[in-house]
Amino acid sequence: MKTIGLWLGFFILSSALHAQDFLGAESAEYRVLDAIHRFDYQEAQQIMEAEKGRISPAEYHFLKVNYFWWLWISAQKVPGYRDSLILHMDRVDKLTEGRTKESAKLYYIRLMNYGFRYRLAFKEERFVSGLIYAQRTANRIRFALDNAQKSPFLKLTAAIYLFSTGYGKEHYWYLRPYFLLIPEGNESLGLQYLHELTRSKNRVLATEARYVLARIYMDILNRYDKALDMLKVLVNEYPHNLFYLALYIQSKEKLNLEFSNDAQRYALSFRQTDFLLPAQRDYYADWRNIE
């Protein structure tokens, strides 16, 4: 069942992007997510609180979902972070219930919140709950598939769905009855969309696409050479992000490439990083710890 969670997890990944007008370079959303990518959780928190009165409650709580998801991942799943994550997921669902036809923004937030829910369920091996939320996500994906060429954010959502469902149907024969109930996937088209998005002028959108591709190539397709291409850009764009640097080193190790200088760089960056909790410091003490 863990392999099921792996490909379903790629429907919607741990960080999230918003509609184009929701992620303009000056928007609160863009600045929060960019701060998270830069490994600066303190700045992300400051921006959210400063902008709380200027964005909708649904947007605010969904940014909190993003924030606590990354903190939970980066602090070895501290219970308090999980509790906060669930709290903000519940608030997002309540604020968007019955309103997703009002705007692409609310549609997106609702869809991605389901994605976070089933990804959490699969990580915790609550597979029945995970499949329920995966089904709800799939039931709402048609709008993104039909309008992928009209909006970069919809293309990203469609790309992840197309790849994961296309790959899942091909490689997990025992799940094929499930795939009869949801829109058709297409592994190659999903990859094509993701590569197109890496060329976006929107830095956060391009970053998300590169990260998704890196994880697909590392964790699913075992193409560490292609993962390395994506991670090299991420490491250059976000030199203080220990998470990206750890994955970069791991890819080099898989390819039997020299990485001693990168390991030294990691150790130096680790010493210079301010962590929110001791658990985070323990987790990032060695690049081999990072998943």
Buried (B, 14 or more C-beta within 10 A) or exposed (E): EEEBBBBBBBBBBBBBBBBBEBBEEEBBBBBBBBBBBBBBBEBBBBBBEEBBEEBBEBBBBBBBBBBBBBBBBBBBBBEEBBEBBBBBBBBBBEBBEEEBEEBBBBBBBBBBBBBBBBBBBBBEEBBEBBBBBBBBBBEBBEBBBEBBEEBBBBBBBBBBBBBBBBBBBEEBEEBEEBBEEBBEBBBEBBBBBBBBBBEBEBBBBBBBBBBBBBBBBBBBBEBBEBBBBBBBBBBEBBEEBBBBBBBBBBBBBBEEEEBEEBBEBBEEBBEEBEBBBEBBBEBBEEBEEBE
